[in-house]
Structure formats: C-alpha cells, structure tokens
Amino acid sequence: MRFRVYIAMSLDVYIATPDGAVDWLEPFFEEDYGYESFIREISCAVMGRVTYEQVLDFGEWPYPDHDVYVLSRSAIDGLPERAFAWSEEPEALVGRLEERKLDGDCWLIGGGQTIREFERLGYVDEYEVFVMPAFLGAGIPLFPSPFPAGALQLVSVMAWENGVVRLLYGRTLAGEQDPPTDGNQ
C-alpha cells in the first residue's frame, strides 16, 4: 500500500481561502482530472478533522465505498458509515493499515497539517498536485511551515486547455523501486 496525496492548489500554493472555503475551485469542475481512475486505486483515506468538517458541508458523504480515518484528538459524533475517528499517533494508524493488507492505496486527503505530519514521518509515497490557474492572495497553505525538507522525483506533467497543470511526483530511495509512471512523461 502506498500513501498518496491527490490535491488541488492555487498558483500561490493555497488549498483554501483563509476561512477554509474551496468554492474558488468551481470554475474548474468541468474536467475529471483523472479522479475516477485515481479513486479506483484507493482502498482507504485519511483526513484531518478540519477537512472532515469541511467535506460534511459539501452535502452527501462522498466516500461511502472507502474506509476513512479522521485524525482527531477529541470524539466525533455522527460519523458516516465506514468513517472512523483516530486519536492515536499516525504511526499507529499506518501500522493498522499495513496489518489489514488492503488491496489499494491510501489517500491522504488533507489538509496541509495532516500531509505535513505524514511527510515528516516518511510515509508519503506520491504527490499528485493540480496547480490551478488562480491566485488566492492568502489562505490555508498546502505546505504549512515548518514543512520537512526533502527531494522528490518528477514522474509526469500534464496540462489542460483551461490552464490546470498536474504535477506527479514520487519518492525514490536507495534500494527501492522507481516511482510509478503513468505514460505521460
């Protein structure tokens, strides 16, 4: 199982406005951006509590076919089916997921603090980042400080006519396989 980030950000590296809104993404909804293919490769997801609460505001729970672990230091009432509150450290969650031997990858949905913590622990295997042709000027950053220093390997780049650019980065460490390729190198 790999831990993967699949996320959109503004050109100035924000994933949401200062109040957490993501409605700035609406003009880009006409494209799929490979989401349907991506979600078929996912068996579970991890998100932070703030992201979870934001997803609830979207209406119907969008992940009914996936186990979703919500990182939270406090109890969460009324979780959707197959959603679980996780109050232990991320290492314990990774251990549990590895024990389950799932048939797919794990999506680190966000937010930036969750992604930062998994990166700090060395668990993020792939970043699929969609750079949207928009400036927010301020907001919630994808890579909050202090974000761990490190290097990634570019796997592919794809651009759409509407100005969206997909950057796919993988991690290659000594003795490991090359990152995945999708034929768009």
MODA-V337597 format. One record per pair of residues at least 12 apart in sequence whose ideal C-beta (glycine too) atoms are under 6 Angstrom apart, sorted by sequence separation. I is the first residue (numbers start at 0). J is the second residue. D is the distance in Angstrom with one decimal. If there is no record, write none. Layout:
BEGIN
I|J|D, I|J|D
END
This chain:
BEGIN
155|167|4.7, 71|84|5.1, 154|167|4.4, 72|86|5.8, 66|81|5.2, 67|82|4.5, 68|83|5.4, 69|84|5.4, 70|85|5.4, 153|168|5.9, 154|169|5.0, 7|24|6.0, 68|85|4.6, 151|168|3.9, 152|169|5.4, 51|69|4.5, 60|79|4.2, 151|170|6.0, 152|171|5.0, 44|65|5.5, 43|65|5.8, 43|66|4.4, 44|67|4.7, 45|68|4.9, 46|69|5.9, 47|70|5.2, 48|71|4.2, 68|92|5.9, 154|178|5.2, 152|178|5.6, 154|180|5.8, 155|181|5.7, 157|183|5.2, 89|116|5.7, 115|143|5.7, 119|147|4.9, 155|183|4.1, 93|122|5.9, 111|140|5.6, 118|147|5.3, 155|184|5.0, 111|141|5.3, 132|162|3.4, 112|143|5.9, 115|146|5.4, 5|37|5.5, 111|143|4.5, 131|163|5.8, 19|53|5.8, 129|163|5.8, 130|164|4.6, 129|165|5.3, 128|166|4.9, 127|167|5.2, 126|168|4.4, 70|113|6.0, 125|169|5.1, 124|170|5.7, 50|108|5.9, 42|101|4.1, 50|109|4.8, 42|102|5.6, 50|110|4.8, 42|103|3.2, 49|110|5.9, 41|103|5.3, 43|105|5.0, 44|106|4.3, 45|107|5.4, 46|108|4.1, 40|103|5.5, 41|104|5.6, 47|110|5.2, 40|104|5.5, 44|108|5.3, 41|106|4.7, 47|112|6.0, 47|113|4.2, 32|129|6.0, 0|101|5.5, 3|104|5.2, 1|104|4.5, 2|105|5.0, 3|106|5.8, 4|107|5.0, 0|104|5.7, 27|131|5.9, 0|105|5.8, 2|107|5.7, 4|114|5.7, 23|133|6.0, 16|135|5.9, 2|122|4.8, 10|130|6.0, 17|137|5.3, 2|123|5.4, 17|138|5.3, 2|124|5.4, 3|125|4.5, 4|126|4.7, 5|127|4.6, 7|129|4.3, 9|131|5.7, 13|135|4.5, 16|138|4.8, 1|124|4.0, 11|134|5.0, 15|138|5.5, 7|131|5.5, 9|133|5.0, 10|134|5.7, 15|139|4.3, 13|138|3.5, 14|139|5.6, 9|135|4.6, 13|140|5.8, 14|141|4.9, 12|140|5.6, 12|141|5.6, 30|159|5.9, 8|141|4.6
END
